Amino acid sequence: MSAPAIFASPDGKVEIMQAYQAIMDVWTQPYQELNIPTSFGETHIIANGPENAHPVVLLHALSATAASWYRTIEALSQNYRVYAVDILGEGNKSVPLMPFKSVDDFLHWFIEVIDALQIKTLYIAGNSYGGFTGAYYAMKLPERVLKLAMIGPAATISPMRPFYVHMFIPKAVYSFFPQLPGMPKSMRSSVDWMYAGLPVDRLWDPVFYKSLMYGGLINQVFPRVYTQEEFSQIKARTLLIVGEQERIYNNLQSAVEAARTLIPGLQVEIIPNAHHVAAIANPENVNQALLRFFADA
């Protein structure tokens, strides 16, 4: 079986990897790069922290890559074994054999990964798409996922029409018509919209922008809002983190209120001066929220 193309061109892949490596060059903690074979492809993981510590799995936002956790890894890896995963099917270091066609495909892949890592129980922190899939893992693996932190989860708790208008549709158009005049500028506008006028992380921004520009999106699973019945399957303690400048939902306040209704006992942290990728925008506050949540008995 030939691997599906996840880069627009060889040169595009080089640009993504160069930007990715620039972050790894300043990664603040000793790390291992693992390549885990699964039936869906080879999964690249950045592993940090004491090997005998309780595991935390980090699931990044769409096109954000595992490098998006570079400002979080030092705080978490002091007391936890932290695995930052490059999600298969996007423009990163993982190598897919096939796309994910259902959320159950994601689940089967995730089980293969944590089994290969010999993880019995774990905590999850997932941003955006990683929050959407992380919630599903917590639903289906209630005895293994002990705590779930969702950071600006894609749909999951509330519709996200603005995301489709400002980011997904431009990306889809660019994927089908990469030579269309003005598309690089359009993609730049999409990224800037997500930043909501907040300062740009000059190291991570090239990774995100180039992954959007040159990385394919081969997976076929659109995030949706889960039902209260589905959320009731989660036994894990659950935290919702949202940036004060989060823009993906139809209405941020309504999204938070809906989440409280959908998930009894939900903890909520609103992060000031933070956009959709809150751990990049305001890592200090996000890190403190995660550490409090994971340490709380």
C-alpha positions in Angstrom: 0.0 0.0 0.0 1.5 3.4 -1.0 1.4 6.2 1.5 -1.1 9.0 0.7 0.5 12.4 -0.2 0.3 14.7 2.8 2.5 17.5 1.4 1.7 19.8 -1.5 5.2 19.4 -2.9 8.7 18.3 -1.8 9.7 21.9 -1.3 6.7 22.5 0.9 7.6 19.5 3.0 11.1 20.9 3.4 9.8 24.3 4.5 7.5 22.7 7.2 10.3 20.5 8.5 12.7 23.4 8.7 10.3 25.5 10.7 9.5 22.5 12.9 13.2 21.8 13.5 13.7 25.5 14.5 11.4 24.8 17.5 13.1 21.5 18.3 16.4 23.4 18.5 15.0 25.5 21.4 13.0 22.7 23.0 13.7 23.3 26.7 13.8 19.7 27.9 15.7 16.5 27.0 13.4 14.5 24.7 13.2 11.3 22.7 11.6 11.1 19.3 9.6 7.9 18.9 8.1 6.4 15.8 5.3 4.1 16.6 4.0 1.7 13.9 0.3 1.3 13.7 -2.2 -0.1 11.2 -2.9 3.5 10.1 0.8 4.5 9.7 3.9 5.5 11.6 3.1 7.9 14.4 5.8 10.4 15.5 5.9 11.3 19.2 8.1 13.7 21.2 8.5 12.1 24.6 9.6 14.1 27.7 9.9 13.7 31.4 10.6 10.8 33.8 9.9 7.5 32.3 8.2 6.2 35.4 6.0 9.2 35.9 2.2 9.3 35.2 1.7 9.7 31.4 0.1 12.8 29.8 -0.7 12.6 26.1 -0.9 16.0 24.2 -3.0 16.2 21.1 -2.5 19.2 18.9 -4.9 21.4 16.9 -5.4 20.9 13.2 -2.2 21.7 11.3 -0.5 22.9 14.5 1.9 19.9 14.9 3.3 18.5 18.1 5.7 21.5 18.1 2.8 23.7 19.2 3.4 22.4 22.8 6.9 23.7 23.0 5.9 26.4 25.6 4.1 23.8 27.7 6.5 20.9 27.8 8.9 22.2 30.5 6.1 22.8 33.0 4.4 19.4 32.5 7.5 17.2 32.1 8.8 18.0 35.6 6.3 15.6 37.1 4.8 13.7 34.2 5.9 11.5 31.3 4.6 13.7 28.5 4.0 12.5 24.9 3.4 15.2 22.3 1.8 13.3 19.3 2.0 14.3 15.6 -1.5 13.4 14.5 -1.5 11.2 11.4 -2.8 12.6 8.2 -1.5 16.1 8.5 1.6 18.0 7.4 4.0 16.8 10.2 6.5 14.1 11.0 4.0 11.2 11.2 3.6 9.1 8.0 0.1 7.8 7.3 -0.8 4.7 5.3 -4.4 5.7 5.0 -6.8 8.4 6.1 -9.0 8.2 9.2 -12.6 7.8 7.8 -14.5 7.8 11.1 -13.9 8.8 14.7 -13.7 5.1 15.5 -10.7 4.9 13.2 -9.1 7.6 15.4 -10.0 5.5 18.5 -8.5 2.3 17.1 -5.3 4.2 16.2 -5.1 5.8 19.6 -5.4 2.5 21.3 -2.6 1.1 19.2 -0.4 4.0 20.2 -1.0 3.9 23.9 -0.7 0.1 23.9 2.6 0.3 22.1 3.8 2.9 24.8 2.6 0.4 27.5 0.3 3.1 28.9 -2.5 1.7 31.1 -4.0 4.9 32.4 -3.4 8.4 31.3 -4.3 12.1 31.3 -5.1 13.8 28.0 -4.8 17.5 27.0 -6.2 18.2 23.5 -6.4 21.5 21.7 -9.1 22.1 19.0 -9.3 18.9 16.9 -7.3 17.2 19.6 -9.9 18.2 22.1 -12.7 16.8 19.9 -10.9 13.4 19.5 -9.7 13.4 23.1 -13.2 13.6 24.3 -14.1 10.6 22.2 -11.3 8.6 23.7 -12.5 9.5 27.2 -16.0 8.3 26.3 -14.8 5.0 24.9 -11.9 4.3 27.3 -13.4 5.4 30.6 -11.2 3.1 32.6 -8.0 4.3 31.0 -8.5 8.1 30.5 -8.5 9.5 34.1 -8.5 13.2 33.3 -9.4 15.1 30.2 -8.4 18.7 29.5 -10.0 20.2 26.4 -8.5 23.4 25.1 -10.8 25.3 22.7 -12.2 21.9 21.4 -13.3 21.9 17.8 -17.1 21.8 17.9 -17.5 19.2 20.7 -19.5 21.6 22.9 -20.9 24.1 20.5 -21.2 24.9 16.7 -18.2 26.6 15.1 -19.5 28.3 12.0 -16.8 31.1 12.1 -14.0 28.5 11.9 -15.4 27.0 8.7 -15.9 30.5 7.1 -12.5 31.9 8.1 -10.2 28.9 8.1 -11.6 25.6 6.8 -13.1 26.9 3.5 -10.0 28.9 2.5 -7.9 25.9 3.3 -10.1 23.6 1.2 -10.1 26.0 -1.7 -6.3 26.2 -1.5 -6.0 22.4 -1.4 -7.9 22.0 -4.6 -6.5 25.1 -6.4 -3.0 25.7 -5.1 -2.0 27.9 -8.0 -5.0 30.2 -7.6 -3.8 33.8 -7.4 -4.0 35.3 -4.0 -4.4 32.1 -2.1 -1.2 32.5 0.1 -2.5 35.9 1.1 -5.9 34.3 1.9 -4.2 31.7 4.1 -2.3 34.4 5.9 -5.6 36.2 6.6 -7.0 32.9 8.0 -4.1 32.5 10.4 -4.2 36.2 11.4 -8.0 35.9 12.0 -7.4 33.1 14.5 -4.8 35.2 16.4 -7.5 37.8 17.1 -5.1 40.7 17.1 -2.9 39.1 19.8 0.9 39.0 19.5 2.3 36.4 17.1 4.7 33.7 18.3 7.5 34.3 15.8 8.9 30.8 16.2 5.6 28.7 16.0 3.8 30.9 13.5 5.9 29.6 10.5 5.2 26.0 11.5 1.4 26.6 11.6 1.3 28.8 8.5 3.4 26.5 6.4 1.6 23.4 7.6 -1.7 25.0 6.5 -0.1 26.1 3.2 1.8 22.9 2.2 0.3 20.2 4.4 -2.6 18.0 3.2 -5.7 17.2 5.2 -6.4 13.6 4.2 -8.6 12.7 7.2 -12.3 12.5 6.6 -13.8 13.2 10.0 -15.5 16.6 10.6 -15.8 17.7 14.3 -19.4 17.8 15.7 -21.1 18.7 18.9 -21.5 15.6 21.1 -24.8 14.9 22.9 -25.3 14.9 26.6 -25.7 11.1 26.5 -22.3 10.8 24.8 -20.7 13.0 27.4 -22.2 10.9 30.2 -19.9 8.0 29.1 -16.9 10.0 30.3 -15.8 9.0 33.8 -12.7 11.2 33.7 -12.6 14.5 35.5 -12.9 17.1 32.8 -11.5 20.6 32.3 -12.4 23.1 29.6 -9.8 25.8 28.8 -10.8 28.6 26.4 -8.9 31.7 25.4 -10.7 34.9 26.2 -10.2 35.8 22.5 -11.3 32.4 21.2 -13.1 32.9 17.8 -14.1 29.5 16.5 -17.5 29.3 18.2 -20.7 31.0 17.1 -20.7 32.7 20.6 -18.0 32.0 23.2 -20.2 32.7 26.3 -22.9 30.4 24.9 -20.3 27.7 24.1 -19.1 27.7 27.8 -22.7 27.7 29.1 -23.5 24.7 26.8 -20.4 22.9 28.0 -21.5 23.3 31.6 -24.9 21.8 30.7 -23.5 19.0 28.7 -20.8 17.9 31.2 -21.8 17.9 34.9 -19.0 18.8 37.2 -17.0 20.4 34.4 -14.2 22.7 35.5 -13.7 25.8 33.3 -10.7 28.1 33.0 -10.9 31.3 30.8 -7.4 32.3 29.8 -6.8 36.1 29.3 -4.9 37.3 26.3 -5.3 33.9 24.6 -6.6 32.8 21.2 -7.5 29.4 19.8 -4.1 27.9 20.4 -4.0 29.1 24.0 -0.9 27.2 25.0 1.0 29.3 22.5 -0.7 32.6 23.2 -0.5 32.5 27.0 1.5 29.5 28.1 2.0 30.6 31.7 -1.7 30.7 32.5 -2.5 27.5 30.5 0.4 25.6 32.2 -0.8 26.7 35.6 -4.3 25.6 34.8 -3.1 22.2 33.6 -0.8 21.6 36.5 -3.6 22.4 39.0 -6.0 20.1 37.2 -3.6 17.2 36.9 -2.3 17.5 40.5 -5.8 17.8 42.1 -6.9 14.5 43.6 
